[in-house]
Amino acid sequence: MPSGSMARMSVLTRDEAQTRAELLDVHSYTIELDLTTGDDTFDSRTLIRFGARTDGDTFVELRPAELRSATLDGHPLDPDTLDGNRLPLKNLTAGEHELRLDARMRYSRTGEGMHRFTDPTDGETYVYTQLFMDDVQRVFAAFDQPDLKAVFDLSVTAPEGWTVLANGVTTLTDGVWTAAPTPKISTYLVAVAAGPWHSVRTEHRGLPFGLHCRRSLAPHLDDDADELLDVTRACFDRYHEKFDEPYPFDSYDQAFVPEFNAGAMENPGLVTFRDEFVYRSAVTDTERQTRAMVVAHEMAHMWFGDLVTLKWWDDIWLNESFAEYMGYQTLTEATRFTDTWTDFGITRKAWGYDADQRPSTHPVAPEAVDDTASALLNFDGISYAKGASALRQLVAWLGEKDFLTGINTHFARHKFGNATLADFIDNLAGATDRDVHAWADAWLRTTGVDTLTPRIAPGEHGTCTLTAERTGSRPHRISVGLYDRDLGDDGGQLVLRERLDLDLPQHGAHPIGKRPALLLLNDGDLSYAKVRFDPESFETVRKELSGLPEPLTRAVVWNALRDAVRDGELAPAAYLETARAHLPLETDLAIVQGVLAFASTYIADRYVTPGERPAALATLSELCRDLIRRTEDGDNPGLRLIAVRHRIDVAAHPDTIAAWLADGTVPGGPELDPELRWRVLGRLAVLGATDEAAIAAELERDPSATGQEGAARCRAALPDPEAKSRNLSRPCSAPTTCPPTCTTATAQGLLQPGSGRPVHAYVPRYYPDAVALAARRGPAVADAAGRWAFPAHAVDAETLRLGEACLRDAGPIPALRRKLVDQLDDLARALRVQQGQEEV
């Protein structure tokens, strides 16, 4: 692209990809990157060897700052023909070809393409790639679609003192780092990470393994290296027990990188993670479990996604749903984290349920995704959590033996190639007599959440029968838990009498003996559905929930209560009362964290009316105090940490938490580490109990990137009118050099519930500012603006009206439109819940 060109960038359509795949056979890429040319740009030279099956025209994608030259089979192409991100290749003849391109490329500040970051702690600079979907064009020229796999041969010139990581083992010769050629992989999976990394290296089963982070995080990575490597090795070995195909790459590096937009990315041989997973501050065991699950999830992608890759983006579930399911299941089987499905049920599954009830819902496997911009919108709670839930149900219905047989057939038939939903279902069907095609149509091609409701009727001789009614169309194989009260000396407990296996739709009533104190549908959480209670079971739940013996059972109950609140069937105050009664007795950290998060973020901040909010916060504050008192003996530091965090977040008065900050500790522990100090200071800012001087002093104490975000959050939260006015437009007017984390931090501080007039003054300007920002800076920033800068706490008809007008008239880009559709639907739901309380 000639310097200064502002030509429109084109998204790739399915039809264009199919046409190009029919024409081309791409053999290899030789890529030379030079990272020593300055702070703003780098040099990129690419040689693509490919064959054309017939005569024809096509194009190659590239988004350069400057396209210096291009040649096809030694003949020069005119750089001025670059149209946006497409360089036409006219009059190709059948046969073999070589395309060479020499370009100057821009570093990214948004986590897309080649992202560049300078650590404020020590001034060291790091770069890394995130080429997912269609961002390879920001780094080198490519035929950028997943079904044109090729071998990649990469070399990198980097500043002295840097280490270069890539998909294969790298070596340094005469100042140039060369990576071992890859097997055939898709363009979006190529990866580079360069900088003065701190590395921990080892070997496992003859392969080099490595952990890498920026130098300022080195002590924290070293503290956790044994745990991370233990999880990595355990999952690696377990996958080799499950899968016939061995790990298909020559090394396994895990790099923790700054300002990463996602949780992690499954680049073969070089997985990148957000470096918040290198913990600077105390975390709970559930958070460690979450990190371990991400490790397991990304490793599963080495087979699901990297070895066998989707043909087009309508089958993203073949990547994400499988990695999600395998991550949780394998972590349970192979590591000390044996209760991962409870965390999945209380956290991830709720994400799926919420997404599936919005207007933007879509099937797990949609019939058609027309282009890459549309595909990007489907990386959501449906493709991850709902898809994983569907697979868990499939395993329950099919049996794990036949499931794994089908998977291994799939790998054998399509390794280093591409596959579709039809291919996968055919491979599963070959392993069983069950009608897998019908199952796939019912579960993967439909939308929405089924609802299961029990009907208990009296039978003969004091017995009862169960009929489970289903709202929806999917078949379900579920367990039904029958719980009786413990009549022993201890009391206060519910005892499992029996679990019944039930297939829905049900044929006739099922005898269940005497009436149980609690009947729970989907006990064990093997299916994906909302569940309701019969009246007697609901009373048992409210009074005796903490007496249920298994955490996964309690998670199913808490999810049912959550759904009932969101559907307007349970008053928010009743949920808080249940939490107040039973959470102090809860032993599972994931449940405590999940319930408190919903109670504070949704109930106290959105679902109760403004007049009821102080009482809701008081209830949550008392609940946190109960948990803190319960943990005074130091036996459960994770539970205490959760309670302290939430006690800070719901504080209505500054005295207690200000004393903690002044003393540097909570009485009886924990000491305030950086995360807790910024959390306290942020809450004090909301309450008007701190000032700019205190924020500056804390930033001097913690000048890290995380500290800078904390300071931005605190400054935006200050309640004085001048500070609010100064920050009102900042979330949606960030400069080009500001990463999405800036938008996030400022919005989180500015848009605090209870901020009153400042938030309402922000609402009218939010929509036009967000539309302009998204158009200017693209999908990653659009996602941050739609997710974090949206005025979610302004729960009123005017916010809704303005948002609907924006969708109708302003033409936001697809990434922002999707976020606004979801946010406005959540806001309308909150408004209905509030109005339902007022009617009562």
Disulfide bonds with the S-S distance in Angstrom:
Cys738-Cys742 2.46
